[in-house]
Amino acid sequence: MLAGVSNPDRLSGLDTSFLALEDAGAHMHVGSVMLFEGPAPAYVDLLEALQSRLHLVPRYRQKLAFPPLQAGRPVWVDDPHFNPRYHLRHSGLPAPAGVAELRGLAGRLFAQRLDRSKPLWELWLVDRVGDGHFAIISKTHHALVDGISGVDIATVLFDLEPQPAPTAEAPRPWFPRPEPTAAALLAGALAELSTPSGLVDGVRDVVAHPQRTLGALGGLLSIARVSGLPGLGSAPRSPLNVAIGPHRRFTWVEGDLRQFKQIKTALGGTINDVVLTVVTGALRAHLTRRGSDVSELELKAIVPVSVRAEAERGALGNRVSTMYAPLPVYVEDPIERFAIVHDSMAGLKESGQAVGAEVLTRLTGFAPPTVLAQAARLQSHQRVFNLTVTNVPGPQFPLYLLGRRLRALYPQVPLTRNTALGIAIMSYDGALDFGLLADYDAMPDLDRLAGDLEAAIDELAAAAGASAGQPKRNGRIPRGRERDAARAR
């Protein structure tokens, strides 16, 4: 079935907009660098393990099919030429094969656009990182998966024990469905445009939930005030907002989730408040070192917010909304900085900004793809925000791959055309790690910004009276074993 907005194989308006944003070096895939303990598995063993789990995520064997004349949004169809060897790559690092070389490889891989004629994901097995470690670098297009559902998929693909129980039965052989013809794609798109059931559902929701609708309208006004509409303000000028090129740098900072919890408890806020506060402190140090006047500077970060219901956990596609969070770079004192961030985020939640953004997202469900493309390009040219900061909760227990423990996971969020920096944060098994992706030429000092972020975490922790975090090992020592030893004590 190809017709109808409710068709689960047709991209949503939000997912389609991620395709439209992919232009001029801005590639809309999310990813991660996953560091494991132990020797790397043989490529053929990892390939076999991957093939044994693909039936759990059938979308990973599908590609996009585009209706002729851009008459409708793309649909997911089985790839008749699917070859898992194409998607699982194998690589090694140059000597000395350490963390610096891993970061360099990740930057190069994250700079490469995924092939739209194939399923939109890649995994790279990196044979050796330092002594006793190996890595997997993942890339998945944002149109396929958002952060929250991506965590659930990782939990499915990995094991919960070093030696998992054998599966009851082998997966059935997979046979791709025939690809739809161009005529079928066009007919489905035209049928969808003639019966925009998403609009009908939206009207029905307005009638059934008038109070929610009023809150959404207030949220839409809040979005308008920060989205650069005439007379309503926009993000300030900054060195972070320049035309980006095709190359990337990637690095990470390791954090201790327990320490972040202590800070938020001591200061009376949320972990996300702590995250935004330390990011603000790092940006203040970074811009000051570059000679920028930060005395009155308040940056704006776009903060994705999951609106995925519990029943939808594990489903592919995007169920996210956004808030535009002010980052008070002008504030020197870390406690005062935290208070401003906390009050601002509480105000945004009360304003219904995330709800309003979700309404806008739902309205794109019946917008023609040409309109979505123009809107995405317009947004990429506007200075609506200065950077992306996304915080995704991950599993708080160890994961394993072929008996090897996942030691750390450093996430990656894409860059849009006029933003040179994106910061993704993910918690996993007691850690809270930051992945920093930057334009290669605009931010040659990305490693120094990572140092600024470490210093901002230490500064806020000291001011809040929190205990010191675990020693930062920069990937050289298996942090998971350190946590196990601490728990034993």
N, C-alpha and C positions, 0 to 999 in steps of 0.2 A: 504494500500500500504506500503510495507516494503522496496522495493528496491529504490536506488538512494540517492545521497547525499542531494538532495533538499527536501527529505522527512522530514516534520517538526517534526515527532515523533521520529526521530533518533537523538541521542546525537551528538553534534558537536565534533570535535577533542579536543577543549579546555575543554568542559564539561567532556569528557571522561578522560582527564588528571587529573581532580580533583578527580576522583575515584581512579586513579592510585597512586596519592599522599597520599591517605589515608592508612597509614601504621605506625606501631610501635608507637601508641599513637597520631599520627597526624590525627585529624578528620576534614574533609573539609566542615563543616557547618558554615554558617554565622548566626548571631542571634542578639538579642537585649533584653534589660530589659526595659519594658515600664511601667512607673509609672502613675497612674491615680488618679484623685481626687474623693473623695466620697466613699461610701461603695461598696464593691464588689458585682457584680450581682450574683444571684443564678446560680449554675453550669448549671442547665437545661435551664435557660434563655439564657446563653451565648452559649450553645450548639445549641439551636434553631436558634439563630441569625447567628451562623457560618454556619449551614446547609442551611439557606436561601440565603447565598452569595456564596456558593461553585460553583454554576453554572457559576459564573463570572470568576473563575480560575479553569477550568476543569483539569488542570495538577495536582492539589492537590488531585485528586482521582485516580491518575495513579502511577504505580510502574515501575521499570526497568525490562526488559526482556533481557537476555544475550544470544546471538547466541552461539551454540555449538562450541567447539574448539577455542574460541576467534577469530572466523572468521570475525567478524565485530563489530562495535560499538553497544552498547546497544540501545534499543528502548523503548519508553514510551508506556505502554499498560494499559488499564483499570484494576483496582484491583477488581476482582469479590467478594472479601471478605472485601471491604472497610468498616471500622467502624469508624465514626468520634469520638466516645468515646475513642478509642485508641489514637487518635492524640491530643485530648483536654484533658489534665491532670488537676488534682486538688491537690493543696498542701497548707500547712500552714507553718508558720515560728515558730521556738522555741522562747520562751520568751527571751528578751522583744519585739520580732517581729519588729525590727528596720532595718535601712539601712544596718548595719553590717551583720545581719542575711540574708538579701536579697542578699547581695553580695556573702556570703558564699554559698547559695543555687544556685545562678547563676553559680559560679565556678564549682560546682559539676555537674550541668546539662550540661554545655558546655563541660565537660570532657567525656561525654558519646556519643558513636558513634550511629548514626541513623541506624535503621534496614533496610537493603537494600531489604528485601523481602516485604516491605510495602512502601507506598508513603513517600517521604523523608522530612517530616516536623513534628514538634510538637509545641504545645502551652501549657503553664503551667499557670493556674490561681492561683495566690497567694492571699489568702483571705484578709490579712490585713498587711499593712506596716505602722508602727507608728500610728498616730492619723489621721483618715480621709483619708487614702490612701489604694489602693490595687495595685497589679502589674500583668503583664502578661510577661512571659519569652518565647521568640520565638526562634526556631531553624529550619533552612531550609538548605538543602544541597546546596553547591555551584554549583553543577551540574544542579540544578533546577533554580536558580535565582542568579543574581548579584545584587550589591548594588543599581544601578539606577532603574532597573525594580522592585526591591523589594520595593522601595519607592512608585512606582506607584500602586503596589498591595495593600500596606497599605492604600493608599488613596481610593482604591475601597472598601476594607473591612470595613473601618471606615466610619463614617458619618461626614458631614461638619457642621451640626447644632445639638444642643442638642436634638431637637425634629424633626427628618427628616420627610419629606413628605412621606406618604405611597406609596409603590410601586404599579404600575398599575396592575400587575398580579403576581400570585405566580409562582415560577419556575416550569418547567415541571418535572415530576418524572424522575429520572435518572436510566438507566439500563445499566450496563457495557457491552461493546462489548466482544465477546469471546476472550480468550487468544490465541495468535498464537501458533501453535505447534513448536516443536524444528526444524522440517523439514522446516517449513515456515520461521523461523528465519534464518536458515542456507542459504536457497535459497535467501532470501533478501540480506544477507550480501555478498554472492558471486556475486550477480548481481551488487551490489554497487561497489565492487572491480573491476569488469570487465568494468564498465563505470563510471570512476571517473569524474563526471560532474563538480565537484569543480575545478579540474585541468584545464578543458576546459575553465571555466569561468575566472579563473585566467589568463590564456594566453590571452584571449580576452580582459581583462582589461589592460594588459600590452600594447597591441597594441593600444588600444583606448586612453590610458593616459600615454604616454611615460615620461612626466615630473614628474608625480606622481611616476612612477616606479623608476626614477633616485633618487628622494628624499627618496624612501623606501630603495634603496640599500645603500644610505648613512646612513640611520637609522640602517640598519642591521650591518654595520661596527661599528657604535657607540655602539650598543648592544654588539658586539663581544669584544670591548675593555673593557667592564665592566663585562663580563659574565664568566670570569675565563678561557677563552681559553688560551692555552699555549702561554706565552710571552705577553699576552694582559691584565694582571692584574686581580685581584679579590678583594672581600671585605676583610678588615683587620681582624685579630683575635680580638675577644672581649669576655667578659663574657656573652654576649647575645647569643653566638653561641656554644651551647653545646647540647649533646643528651638529648632530652626531655623525660619525663615520662608520665604516663597516667593521672595525676591529674592537675587541673588548679586553678588559682586564677583569680578573676575578680573584677575590681573596675572602678570608673569613676571620671572624673573631669568636673565640669560645667563651661561653658564659655558663654560670652555675644557676640552675633554676631555683635551688634552695635559697641562694643569696637574693635573687630577685623577689622571691616570696617574702623574705624578711624585710626587704626595703618597702614593699607595698603595704605590708602589715604595719610597719613602724610609721609610715607617712599617711596611711588611710586612703589608699587608692587601689588601683588594679595593676596587674603585671603589665598590661598594655600602656598604662600611664608611665610606668618605669621605663619601658622600652623607648617610648617617644621622648622621654626626658633625657636619657643618655644619648640618643641620636641627636637631639638638639644640642647638647653639650659638645659632642664631637664635631658637629657642623660649625659651632661657634669657634672652636679652636682651629679648625681647618680654614675657614674663611678669614679669620684674623691673621693667620700665618701667610695667607695669600695677599694680604694688604687691603682687604675689603673693610668698609666701615659697617660694623654690626651694631652700632649704638641704638639704632631704631629699627633693626631688621627683624621681621617676623615672617619666616618662610611658611609655605603651605605644603603639607604632605597629603597625598591621596592614600587613604587607608581602606583597603578592601575589607568588607565585613561579610561573613558567611550568613546567608539566609536559608541554608539547607536544613530542612526538617530532619528529625531523627530517623524517620522512615525512609528518607532519601539517602542516607549515608551509604557510601559505596557506589552510588550511581555516577555515571560519567556525565560530562557537560558541566556548565557553570551555573551555580546558584549563589551568586555574590552580588552585593550592593557596595556602595562606597560612602565614605565620609571624608570631608576635607578638614584635616586637623591642623591648627596653627602650631608652629614651632617657634617659641619665643627666644630666638637666638640672641636678642638684645639683653637678656637677663644673665648676670654673672653668677649669682648665688644658686647652687644646685637645688636647694630646698625651695626657694622661691620659684625657680623654673618648674619644679615638679608641681607645685600648687597651681600655677597658671595652666599647665597642661591638664591636670586633673579637672579643674573647674571648666576648662574649655570643652573637654571631651564629655563631661557630664551634661553641659549645655547643649552640645550637638545631639546627644542621645535624646534629650528632652524635646528638642526641636523637631524630631522625627526626620532628620536629614537622611538617614539610611533607609527609612521607609519610603520617603519621597524618591530616592534614587531607585528603589526597587520598582516603584510605579513606572518610572521612565523606562526601566529595563523591560518591563512587561509590555509597554507600549511598542517597543521595537519588535515584538513578536509578529506583527502583521505589516511592518514597514517593508516596502520593496528593497531588495539588496542594493539598488543604485542609490537610494536615499540613505541607507545605512553607510554605504561607502563614502558618500559626500560628508555625512555628519562626522564620521571617524576622521576623515582628512582635515575637516575644519577644526576638530578638537586638537589634533596633533599639531596644528599651526598656532593655536592659542596658548598663552601661558596661564593655564588654569591652575596648575600646581607646579611645585618645584622639584619634587621627587616622589617616588613611591616607597612606602614603608608598610610591609605586610607581615603580620604575626600569625603563624599557623600552629595550633596545638597538635603535637604528634603523640605517638604511643609512649607511655611511661613505663615501658618494660623492654628488655632487650629483644632484638630480632636477629635471626640467623639465616644465612644463605649457605646451603650445602655444609652445614656444621660450623661455619665461620661466623663469629659474632660481629654484628654491625656496631662499630665503635662510635661513629659520629656521622652526622648527616648535615651538610652545609647547603642550604637552599639557594636558588637563583630565581629572581623575578626579572622580566624583560624590561627593556628601555623603550620609551616612545621617542618620536623624532626629535623633540626639543628638550629632552631630559638626559643628562649625562650620568646620572647615578640612580640606582635602585637598590634598596636594602630589604632583604627577606630574612625573617627570623623564624626558627622552628625549634620547638622543644622536643626532646627525645631522651627517654631513660635518665631523667635527672639533669639533663643539660639544656641550655638555651643558647643556641648558636646563631650567629649573624652571618649571612652571605652577602657580600658587597659586589655588585656588578657595575662596571663603569665603562664609558667610552675610553678607548685606548689613548687617544690624543688629548682629549679634554681633561683627563685626570691622570697624568703621569705619576702623581703622588698618592695613589690609592692606598699603598701600604702605610703611608704616614697617617692617612685618615683612619685606617684600622687601628693604629696605635692611639690616635685621639679617642676612638671609641672605647678601647680598653681603659684609658685614663679616665674617661667620663664615668664608666661603670664603677671604678674604684673610688672616684671622688664622691659620687652619690651614696655609695655604700658606707663610706666613712662618715659622711654627714648625717646619715640616717641611723648610725650606730649598728649597722649590720655586720655580721662576721665576714671575714675575708672569704672570697670564693676559692674554689680549688685552683691549684697552680695551673697556669696556662702553659700547655706543652707544645702548642703549635703542631699538633699531629704526630709527635715523635714517640709518645708513650701511650699505651692503651688505657684511655681514661675510664672505660667501663670497669676494668679490674680495680682501679683506684677507688671507684665508688663502692664496689663490692667489699673491699677491705675496710672502708670507712663504716659501712653498715655492720660488718662483723664486730668492729670495736664498740 
